[in-house]
Structure formats: structure tokens, C-alpha cells
């Protein structure tokens, strides 16, 4: 299987620098082909790439977006047949529409089962978000709106206030993307790659916590009964218990998840009374079968350790819903990073490693999302 990663961005945004960092720190040991197409840009230094063992295929057909139907499709197939790479990096022209490149790759992948569109990234100069949105509306916004991940460059040149404003503008255009706000020199290429390849913060944390809960519940299955009484369930029940995203709250980068029980849902799942004493609705509220929601945010906002301690202590009050777990890593005001974990009546706050942006997730029942936003100052 050959993964295809698209790294787009306006001229001068720093695509080349990002690709070099990923080559040096994240893609080591992979057989990799870079397809770049020039549009008045200085190409990546060929010597550097050959030293990294990277094969360059430069497209001479001009802008990828102008030659989607024939050349591009064929170029991908030819490169795959000739080199059998683990990964193909595509660096489209800085003035192209990312959505067009995504469609072109998807069309090729549909015809070639060994190809898989793995990620599509936009590199954006944090200092120019506002002016580019205004002056290059259609093309710039397309790159922002179509990205699975937005990697901000030059964030260290902005004040905290301006960085938060730039992230908010991007979030408005793209509620679901991971937005990397931490300066690259503080991040390892592997951290950037893991951010690019992740589904979302909330999915990742939720999956981890859910696995922990299930392990816990398997161990203590017979000890947790009726502490919190019955919970009203008002969530949909998908066939395989998958996450469904509600985009109602995502304008600010929030994620709400509805966790499902599959086709064997209990009668009360559909608004009926349940009189089965063995049913999970009579169990402790963090039983693995219970429905709960997750509220998650990504933010470049800075916190103090004392501030995080205070926030976590407040989660015990019941004013924010029945909080079962909270987890996160956020930027500290002194440049350090703060990691935290919360379970009811107990929490831990410690020093952490830099992440691509501050991320936090709260899980529980009847979450008061507006109040949680206020509590974390988001």
C-alpha cells in the first residue's frame, strides 16, 4: 500500500521547510517519492533530497490543477509502478485549489487499489491569515476549508492574542481540522506527523478512555450497581457503536460524540421504560455500555498550573454535568507545557512535552458545554 500525502499552502507559507522537517525526522526508513509541481516557486534543494534517499519526480505540465484529468492521474500510476514507494508526497502549486488535488488523487486511488489518500495538509503563515482571507478569498479559503490538518508557520512572530485570533479565524472556516499552533522548532517531526494522521483529538482520547473503562468494568463488573440511578438516554444507536459527529457545536472546534450500543439497544434507548434489572441503565454511570458524550477543544491559549488545578477541582462540583474523565495537554504561560488527567474527586497535573496545539477533552453525561467553555476560558 502506498500512502499519498498532499502538502499544500500559499507561496512562501513554508511547505518546503515542513517537508524537509518531515523527511529528516518523521519519514526515515520509508521509500518516498516527492511529486512537486512548479509555479514560479524555487524547487526543493535536489541535493538534500537525494541524500535523504528521496526520488523526485517534477511535473512539467504546469499547475496540477490545470492538468487533472490526464497527466496527473498517469504520473501517480507511473511513479507507483516504477518505484513502489511507501509514501508519495505531493506538493501542489501554491496557487492551486486543494479540493481539486484531493479529487484528482481520490479518482486515481479509486482505479489503483494499492494507492491510498492518507492526508491533506495546508501550511499557512500565521502572520498573514487575516490579510490572505481578505485578498485571496477563493483560493486561500479553499486551501483552508479543504484541509484535514492546518499547520501554522511563523507562530512565534505573533503575540498570544493574535495567535488565538488567527486560530479562531481558521477554525471558523474549518471546524474539524487539527490546527498546529506550536512553533515547529519546539516539535519533533513525528509529533507533527501523528497530528496529521490523527482522526481528531476527541476520537483519539475517547477511544483510549473507553478502552480503559472497558478493562475496568470487566474487572469490577459486579461491584458497581445503582449508585447514580437511571440515566435518560437520548442518543442514536448505530449498528457498530461508532462515533457520530454532531457539527452543531463545531464552529469553535468542539466535538460532540454520540456513543451507540448497536442493534441490541435496550428498550429505554427509544424512550420506553426499562424494567430489566440486569440492564446497564441501572449500573454505575460509567458502565461500558452507558451512553456518554465528549466535549473537546483545541486551543493555543496558555494556562498556569494553578489555573488548571482550580478548573479540575471545579469539575467535581456537579455544575458542569456528571464528569467522568477529563484529559488534556495545554501550553503554559512560561513556555512549558501542562498535562492533566481527571477522574471524579481526583486529578493529576504535571509537566508535559510540547504538543502541536493545546488539546483537552471532557467526558461525561449531561455535559454543560457552554459552562465548560467558560470554565476553561475558551
N, C-alpha and C positions, 0 to 999 in steps of 0.2 A: 504493500500500500504506500502510495506517495502522497504526503500531505502537501497542500498548497496554502501558503500564507500570502496575503496581499498586504503590502505596507504602503499606504497612500499618504498624501499630505501636500500642502501647497509648497511652492518653490521656497526653499530656504527654511522650511519648518524643522529640518533636522533628520529627515528619513535616512540619509546616508550614515549619519552618526549612530542612529539607533541600530541600523543593520550591522554596522561594524561591531557594536557592543554585543549584539546577539550572537554574531559569528564567533567572537572571541570568548564569550562567557556562557552561552546557552546551547549553541548548536554543535559543540565539539563532538567529533566522532561520527557525525552524520554525513552522509553523502548528499551534497546540497547543490542545487543549480539556482543561479540568480538570473531571472529574466528582467532586464531593465529596458525601459524604452525612453529614449532621449527626447526632450522637447526643449532644447536650449539650456539643458542643465549640464553641469560638469559631471562626468560619469564617476562612479566609484573607482578609486585607485586600483587598477588591474593587478599591480604587483602585490598589494596587500591581500587581495582575494586569492591569487594563485598560491601565496604562502599558506593560506588557510585551507588549501585544497578545494577551493570552490571553483566550479566551472561557470564561466559567464557566457550567456547567450544574449547578445544585444540584438534587439529587433530593429530592423532597418526600415520598417514600414511606417515610421512616424508614430503618431499617437495611437495607443492601443484602442482607444475608444472610436477611432475612425476606421479601424480595420477588424472589428469584432468578428465578423461572420467568417471570413476565410483564414487569413494569416494567423491570427491569434490561436484559434482552435487547433490549427495544424502545428503551430510552434510548440504548444503544450504537448501534443501527442509525439512529435518528433523528439523533443527533449526527453520525454519519459522512455521512449523506445531506445534511444541512444545511450542514456546514462543510468536508467533505472534508479533515480535518486530516492533518498528517504524523504526529502523535502524540496519543494520548489518555492523560491521566494519571488514574488512578482512586485516590482517597484514601478507602478504606473506613472505616467506623466503627471506632473504637479497640477496641471490644469484639467485633468480628466474627471469624469464623474465616476465615483467609486461604485455606484449602483450598477453602471454599465459593465464594469470589470467583473463584479460579482456574478452578474447574469452570464457573462461570457464563460467564466470558469465553471459555473454550475452546468451550463449547456455541454461543455466539454466533458465534465465529470459524469454526466448522465450517459454519455456514449462510451466512456472508458472507466469500467468499474474499478480499475486499480488506482484511479485518482480520487482524492477526497478534498473538498474545500474545508480547510481546517480553521482558518481565522481571517478576519479582515479588520485591519487596524488603520486608524488615521492619526498621523503625527501632527499636532497643532502647536504653533508658537503661542504660549500663554499670554505674551505681551500684546498679541495682535488679534485676539478673538473678537473683540468688540468692533474694531475697525474693519476687519475682513468680513464679518457678518453684514456690515452695512454696505461695504463697497463691492463685494464679490458674491452677493447673496446666493444665487442659484448654485454655482459650482461649489463654493465653500460649504454652504449648508448641506448640500448633497453628501459631501465627504463626512460631515459631522453626523448627519442623520442616519447614514448607511453603516456607520462603523459598529463593529461588535465591541471594540475597545478604542478609547481615545487616549493617546499618550501625549501629555503636555510637555513641551520643551521650554527651556528658559524660565522655569517657575521660580528659580532662585532670584530672578531680577524683579519679582513683584513683591509688594507688601502683602501681608497676610490678608488684609481686607480686599485687595484687588484680585488675589488668587481665588479667594472664596467667590467673588463676583464673577470671575471668568468661568469657574466650575459651574456656577448656578446657570449661566447663560447656555453653556453646553448641555447641561442636564435638562434644560427646558426643551432643547431640540432633540435630545436623545435620552429618554428616561431610563433605558435599560442597560446602556453600555457601562463597562468599568471605565472610570476616568482616572488615569495615573497622574497624580499631582506632586508626588515627591521628586525632588531633583535627582536626575539619573545617577549622578556621581555618588549618591548615598545608597543606590540599589545595585544588587548583583543582576546580571543579565537573566539568571534563572528565575529571579523573583518577577521580573518583567514578563518573561515567557509564561510563567504559571498564571499571571494575571490575564494575559492574552488568551490563554487556552481554557480559562475557567468559564463555567456557565454563568454564575453570578455569586456574589458574596453570600446571599441568603441561602441559596441552594446548597452551597458547599458547607456552610456552618450547620444548616439544618440537617443535612444528611449525616454529618458527624454526630450531632447531638442525638439524633433519632437512633442511630446505631448504639450509642451509649445507653439510651433509655431502654432499648430492647434487651440489651445484655443485662441491665439492672433488673428489669422486670422479669426476665427469665429466672433470675436468681431469687427474687423476692415475690414471685407471683402470688403466693398465698398469704402474704403479710399485709397487703395494702387494701383494705376494704372500707368503703363508705365514709372516709374522713371528710370529704367535701360534698357528699351527697350527689345528687344528679346534676348533670350539666345539660343544658339545652343545646342540641346540635342543629345547626342550620347551614350545613355545607354540602356541596355536591359530592357524590361518591363515584369517582371514575373507576374504570374497570381494573386498573392495576395499581390504584393508590398513588398515582403520580401527582406531582405538583402542578397546580394550575396557577397562572399568574393573573392577578387582577391588576389592570393598568390604571384603575381609578385613582390610586394614590401615587402613581409613579412619576408625576411631574417633578417631584423633588428627589427622585432616586430611591423612593421607598419600594419595598416589595411586600406584597401580601400573599401568603400561600394558603391554599386550602388543602388540607390533608384528608385523603379519602380512604374508605375501607374496602373498596372493591365490591364485587357483586353480592357479597354476603352481608351487606349492611344490616344493622338492627332496625326493628320497626320504628323506633323513635327517631331514626335518622330522617324519616319522612314526615315528622310532625305528629306521630302517633304515640300513645302511651306505651311504655315498655314495662312488662311485669315479669321479665325473666331475671331472677336473682343472680344468675351467673354472667349476665351481660355486663360489658365493660362500663356501661354508664353508671353502675353502682360502685365502681372501683375508685381508688385514689385518682386524682385528676391528672397524674402524669402516666397513666397506664399506656402501654404502647399502642393500644387500639384507639385511644382517645383522639378526638379531632382537636387540633390547636392551630393557631395562626402564628406567623412570624412577621415581625416588623424589622426591616433592615434599612440602614442608610450608609452611604459612603460620603465622606466629607474631609476636606483639608483643614477643618477647624482645629485649633490647638486647645489642649486641656492641661490642667495641673493634676498631679496625683491626688492631692487633697480634694479637688473638684470631682474627680472620678469616684473616690471613696464616698463622697456625700451623695452623688447620684445613685450609686448602687445601694446605699443604705435606704434611700428614699423608695427604692423598688419594693422593699418589704412592707410598705405602708398599706398596700391594697388599693391605693388611689389610681394606680396605672393599669389595673386588671390583675388577674391571677398570674403572676410572672413565675415561670418555671425555670427558665435559663436565660442568661444573657452572656454575651461574649463579644470581645472586640479588641482591636488594636488601634490606637489613635496617636496623633502627633502631640508631643509635649511642648510646652511653651519655650523650654530651654534647648530645643533641638533633639532631645531624647524622645524615645517612643514609649508609650504606656500600654501594657496589655492587661486585660481584665477578664475574669470569669466570675459568674454569679450563679448561685443556687439559693433558694429561699433561706433566709437567716444566716447566710454565709457568703463571703465573697473574697476574692484574691485580686490584688492589684500589684503588678510587678513591672520591671523594666523589660522592654521588648525590642526586637530588631525592626529597622525601618520597613514599612510595607509600602505598596505603591500609592496608597492613599489611606486616610483613616477609615476604618470599617467597623460597624457594630451591628449586632443582631439581638433582638429580644424575642423570646418565645413564650407563649402562654395562652390563656383563654381570656376572652372578653378584653382584649388589649385596648387601652385608650390611646389611640395613635397620636392625636393632637397633643395630649398631655405629655406623652413620651417625647415628642418633638421639642416641646417647651423645656422639659427636664434636661435634655441633652443640649439645649440651646441651638437647635437646628431648624 
